[in-house]
Amino acid sequence: MKGTVFTGGRVLAGGALRETEVLVRSGRIAAIGGGLDRTGCEVVELAGNILSPGFIDVHTHGGAGVDVNAAGYDDLCRLSAFFASQGVTGFLASILTDTVEGTERAIDSVCAFMDAPARGAKCLGIHLEGPFLCQKYKGAMPPELLREGDAELFRRYQARAKGRVRYMTVAPEVPGVLDMLGEIRGECTLAIGHSDADYETAVRAIDAGVESCTHTFNVMSLFHQHRPAVMGAVLERDVFCEAICDGRHLHPGTVRMLLKCKGWDGVVAITDSMQAAGLPDGEYMLGVNPVTVTDGDAMISGTSIRAGSTLTLAQAVKKISAFTMAPPERVLPLLTLNPAKLIGEEHRRGEIAVGRDADFTVLSPELDVLATWSAGENIYAAAKE
């Protein structure tokens, strides 16, 4: 059986960067080691670069001019290709709070794309950011579309998606949400976000099945020594914390503090990107909201309210490295293994190990994205200078 051997570089495997080879057959990793048999195989020369697991973005609303809420099939094909150019091999399509009809239309489009994927990053499912969120910390959510907890509405969306809603953000203090969590626990990964919950309510939500915090520190009740709030609960408890590491949403010192508190295995790097990612400043949309991007900073037009980001994971990996001065083997799991664990994909992707999908990102020693591979297929190669 023909395969592909990756050789001549440093491979992130088993938590360390080491000089070794990787054999891929039928889209999966067949062997890792030195001196692999290359008979009948294509050989990919890494030329001293890094072979990393492919990046996974579990929270993105778009990029390259595409808004997930409004996207059709061709739009999602373009978005998938753009993500591949940023080192991403898998992503969740994040649907912003919308009308029921708008949400279902977005679900239908994402599912149609998943049923007939294009060459590029794989869509691994859907992230619902709302509608069960609070008014005080609505951020870019349209306030008139926010709702009380409703397990039947969630299950309507999940049925429409044929089980592909993998992740949902909720605010547990909203009436009905804690009861809803008790009903839907185990039906998707749950996160707390856009929330003004006190500490006790946040802890109850975690005990009821919440496993993550959405864009930690942003649009939520923050820590006070007498009122630990959402922040105190998620820093104390064993949940993942998403982080938008663009230098705008979080100060570099805040990123370092979060890593110190949670450990490097407890933080998931996300983009929360909107359709302006990869494009110049200008006027864009995020769901139903008009957005103005100035110097790369996205705001709801005419306000100072942030509307996602223009970050890509290709930028995030370099920023985290600069913020922390940590080696690649510490930084890369924030974009690979940690998000895979968050959504229950670690058995298939997120690390370079025998039996896993051959999803790779090739990086220069400076952490520039040079190539992206999905299931052993080259889906992006940077232009050679």
WOCORCOR-V234319 format. One record per residue. N is the residue number from 0. PSI is psi in radians with two decimals (999 if undefined). BURIAL is b if it has 24 or more other C-alpha atoms within 12 Angstrom, else e. Layout:
<<N | PSI | BURIAL> <N | PSI | BURIAL>>
This chain:
<<0 | 2.22 | e> <1 | 2.54 | e> <2 | -2.98 | b> <3 | 2.30 | b> <4 | 2.18 | b> <5 | 2.18 | b> <6 | 2.84 | b> <7 | 0.33 | b> <8 | -2.99 | b> <9 | 2.25 | b> <10 | 2.29 | b> <11 | 1.80 | b> <12 | 2.40 | b> <13 | 0.47 | e> <14 | 0.10 | b> <15 | 2.67 | e> <16 | 2.15 | b> <17 | 2.68 | b> <18 | 1.93 | b> <19 | -3.10 | b> <20 | 2.72 | b> <21 | 2.23 | b> <22 | 2.27 | b> <23 | 2.30 | b> <24 | 2.39 | b> <25 | 0.67 | e> <26 | 0.03 | b> <27 | 2.82 | b> <28 | 2.09 | b> <29 | -0.52 | b> <30 | 2.65 | b> <31 | 2.26 | b> <32 | 3.07 | b> <33 | 2.60 | e> <34 | 0.70 | e> <35 | 2.59 | e> <36 | 2.11 | b> <37 | 0.13 | e> <38 | 2.12 | e> <39 | 0.15 | e> <40 | 2.60 | e> <41 | 2.46 | e> <42 | 2.18 | e> <43 | 2.00 | b> <44 | 2.05 | e> <45 | -0.23 | b> <46 | 0.74 | e> <47 | 0.03 | e> <48 | 3.13 | b> <49 | 2.30 | b> <50 | 1.92 | b> <51 | 2.71 | b> <52 | 2.65 | b> <53 | 2.57 | b> <54 | 2.57 | b> <55 | 2.17 | b> <56 | 1.91 | b> <57 | -0.01 | b> <58 | 1.63 | b> <59 | 2.35 | b> <60 | -0.01 | b> <61 | -2.89 | b> <62 | 2.94 | b> <63 | 0.59 | b> <64 | 0.06 | b> <65 | 2.26 | b> <66 | 2.10 | b> <67 | -0.69 | b> <68 | -0.53 | b> <69 | 0.05 | b> <70 | 2.48 | b> <71 | -3.05 | e> <72 | -0.86 | b> <73 | -0.61 | e> <74 | -0.77 | b> <75 | -0.54 | b> <76 | -0.76 | b> <77 | -0.70 | b> <78 | -0.74 | b> <79 | -0.75 | b> <80 | -0.69 | b> <81 | -0.80 | b> <82 | -0.70 | b> <83 | -0.64 | b> <84 | -0.25 | b> <85 | 0.25 | b> <86 | 0.10 | b> <87 | 2.27 | b> <88 | -0.29 | b> <89 | 2.52 | b> <90 | 2.72 | b> <91 | 2.35 | b> <92 | 1.97 | b> <93 | 2.11 | b> <94 | 2.07 | b> <95 | 2.69 | b> <96 | 2.23 | b> <97 | 3.12 | b> <98 | 2.85 | b> <99 | -0.77 | e> <100 | -0.74 | e> <101 | -0.70 | e> <102 | -0.77 | b> <103 | -0.61 | b> <104 | -0.73 | b> <105 | -0.72 | b> <106 | -0.79 | b> <107 | -0.74 | b> <108 | -0.77 | b> <109 | -0.75 | b> <110 | -0.67 | b> <111 | -0.68 | b> <112 | -0.73 | b> <113 | -0.55 | b> <114 | -0.44 | e> <115 | 1.19 | e> <116 | 2.57 | b> <117 | 2.99 | b> <118 | 2.03 | b> <119 | -2.81 | b> <120 | 2.48 | b> <121 | 2.37 | b> <122 | 2.09 | b> <123 | -0.05 | b> <124 | -2.85 | b> <125 | 2.46 | b> <126 | 2.12 | b> <127 | 1.99 | b> <128 | 1.47 | b> <129 | -3.14 | b> <130 | 0.16 | b> <131 | 1.11 | b> <132 | 2.89 | b> <133 | 2.71 | b> <134 | -0.70 | b> <135 | -0.72 | e> <136 | 0.81 | b> <137 | -0.45 | b> <138 | -2.15 | b> <139 | 0.12 | b> <140 | 2.36 | b> <141 | 2.06 | b> <142 | -0.58 | b> <143 | -0.20 | e> <144 | -0.03 | b> <145 | 2.56 | b> <146 | 2.83 | b> <147 | 2.85 | b> <148 | 2.37 | b> <149 | 1.65 | b> <150 | -0.59 | b> <151 | -0.66 | e> <152 | -0.76 | b> <153 | -0.81 | b> <154 | -0.51 | b> <155 | -0.81 | e> <156 | -0.74 | b> <157 | -0.67 | b> <158 | -0.71 | e> <159 | -0.65 | b> <160 | 0.00 | b> <161 | 0.73 | e> <162 | 0.18 | e> <163 | 0.03 | b> <164 | 1.90 | b> <165 | -0.31 | b> <166 | 2.39 | b> <167 | 2.39 | b> <168 | 2.29 | b> <169 | 2.80 | b> <170 | 1.93 | b> <171 | -0.30 | b> <172 | -0.24 | b> <173 | 2.35 | b> <174 | 2.34 | e> <175 | -0.24 | e> <176 | -0.78 | b> <177 | -0.70 | b> <178 | -0.71 | e> <179 | -0.74 | b> <180 | -0.72 | b> <181 | -0.52 | e> <182 | -0.67 | e> <183 | 0.07 | b> <184 | 2.29 | b> <185 | -0.13 | e> <186 | -0.31 | b> <187 | 2.92 | b> <188 | 2.35 | b> <189 | 2.47 | b> <190 | 2.64 | b> <191 | 2.37 | b> <192 | 2.92 | b> <193 | 0.90 | b> <194 | 2.46 | b> <195 | 0.45 | b> <196 | 2.54 | b> <197 | 3.02 | b> <198 | -0.81 | b> <199 | -0.71 | e> <200 | -0.69 | b> <201 | -0.71 | b> <202 | -0.70 | b> <203 | -0.70 | b> <204 | -0.74 | b> <205 | -0.75 | b> <206 | -0.44 | b> <207 | 0.01 | b> <208 | -0.07 | b> <209 | 2.29 | b> <210 | -0.01 | b> <211 | 2.84 | b> <212 | 2.19 | b> <213 | 2.35 | b> <214 | 1.26 | b> <215 | 2.41 | b> <216 | -0.36 | b> <217 | 2.40 | b> <218 | 1.09 | b> <219 | 2.86 | b> <220 | 2.25 | b> <221 | 2.98 | b> <222 | 2.37 | e> <223 | 2.55 | e> <224 | -0.45 | e> <225 | -0.26 | e> <226 | 1.47 | e> <227 | -0.51 | b> <228 | -2.82 | b> <229 | -0.78 | b> <230 | -0.77 | b> <231 | -0.69 | b> <232 | -0.78 | b> <233 | -0.45 | b> <234 | -0.60 | b> <235 | -0.76 | b> <236 | 2.87 | b> <237 | 1.26 | b> <238 | 2.72 | b> <239 | 2.66 | b> <240 | 2.04 | b> <241 | 2.65 | b> <242 | 2.25 | b> <243 | 1.76 | b> <244 | 1.11 | b> <245 | -0.04 | b> <246 | -0.11 | b> <247 | -0.93 | b> <248 | -0.57 | b> <249 | 2.27 | b> <250 | 2.57 | e> <251 | -0.63 | b> <252 | -0.57 | e> <253 | -0.69 | b> <254 | -0.79 | b> <255 | -0.71 | b> <256 | -0.74 | e> <257 | -0.76 | b> <258 | -0.64 | b> <259 | -0.71 | e> <260 | -0.78 | b> <261 | -0.35 | b> <262 | 2.75 | b> <263 | -0.28 | b> <264 | 0.08 | b> <265 | 0.06 | b> <266 | 2.38 | b> <267 | 2.05 | b> <268 | 2.23 | b> <269 | 2.99 | b> <270 | -0.63 | b> <271 | 0.60 | b> <272 | 2.65 | b> <273 | -3.05 | b> <274 | -0.26 | b> <275 | -0.15 | b> <276 | 2.23 | b> <277 | 0.04 | b> <278 | 2.90 | b> <279 | 2.99 | e> <280 | 2.68 | e> <281 | -2.80 | b> <282 | 2.29 | b> <283 | -3.03 | b> <284 | 2.57 | b> <285 | 1.79 | b> <286 | -2.15 | b> <287 | 0.02 | b> <288 | 2.26 | b> <289 | 2.44 | b> <290 | 2.41 | b> <291 | 2.24 | b> <292 | 2.13 | b> <293 | 2.18 | e> <294 | 0.64 | e> <295 | -0.01 | b> <296 | 2.10 | b> <297 | 2.19 | b> <298 | 2.55 | b> <299 | 2.26 | b> <300 | 2.29 | e> <301 | 0.14 | e> <302 | 3.10 | e> <303 | 0.40 | e> <304 | 2.12 | b> <305 | 2.51 | b> <306 | 1.30 | b> <307 | -2.70 | b> <308 | 3.05 | b> <309 | 0.29 | b> <310 | 2.61 | b> <311 | 2.80 | b> <312 | -0.46 | b> <313 | -0.61 | b> <314 | -0.68 | b> <315 | -0.70 | b> <316 | -0.64 | b> <317 | -0.63 | b> <318 | -0.76 | b> <319 | -0.72 | b> <320 | -0.75 | b> <321 | -0.69 | e> <322 | -0.62 | b> <323 | -0.34 | b> <324 | 0.46 | e> <325 | 2.70 | e> <326 | 2.81 | e> <327 | -0.63 | b> <328 | -0.33 | b> <329 | -0.68 | b> <330 | -0.76 | b> <331 | -0.62 | b> <332 | -0.41 | b> <333 | -0.40 | b> <334 | -0.02 | b> <335 | -1.38 | b> <336 | -0.74 | b> <337 | -0.86 | b> <338 | -0.58 | b> <339 | -0.76 | b> <340 | -0.69 | b> <341 | -0.73 | b> <342 | 0.26 | b> <343 | 0.55 | b> <344 | 0.09 | b> <345 | -0.31 | e> <346 | -0.25 | e> <347 | -0.56 | b> <348 | 3.03 | b> <349 | -0.30 | b> <350 | 2.77 | b> <351 | 1.81 | b> <352 | 2.65 | b> <353 | 2.31 | b> <354 | -0.32 | b> <355 | 2.77 | b> <356 | 2.51 | b> <357 | 1.16 | b> <358 | 1.98 | b> <359 | 2.62 | b> <360 | 2.19 | b> <361 | 2.19 | b> <362 | 2.53 | b> <363 | 2.92 | b> <364 | -0.41 | b> <365 | 0.06 | e> <366 | 0.46 | b> <367 | 2.45 | b> <368 | 2.12 | b> <369 | -0.55 | b> <370 | 2.72 | b> <371 | 2.38 | b> <372 | 2.36 | b> <373 | 2.12 | b> <374 | 0.70 | b> <375 | 0.06 | b> <376 | 2.33 | b> <377 | 1.97 | b> <378 | -0.12 | b> <379 | 2.43 | b> <380 | 2.22 | b> <381 | 2.54 | e> <382 | 2.37 | e> <383 | 2.37 | e> <384 | 999 | e>>
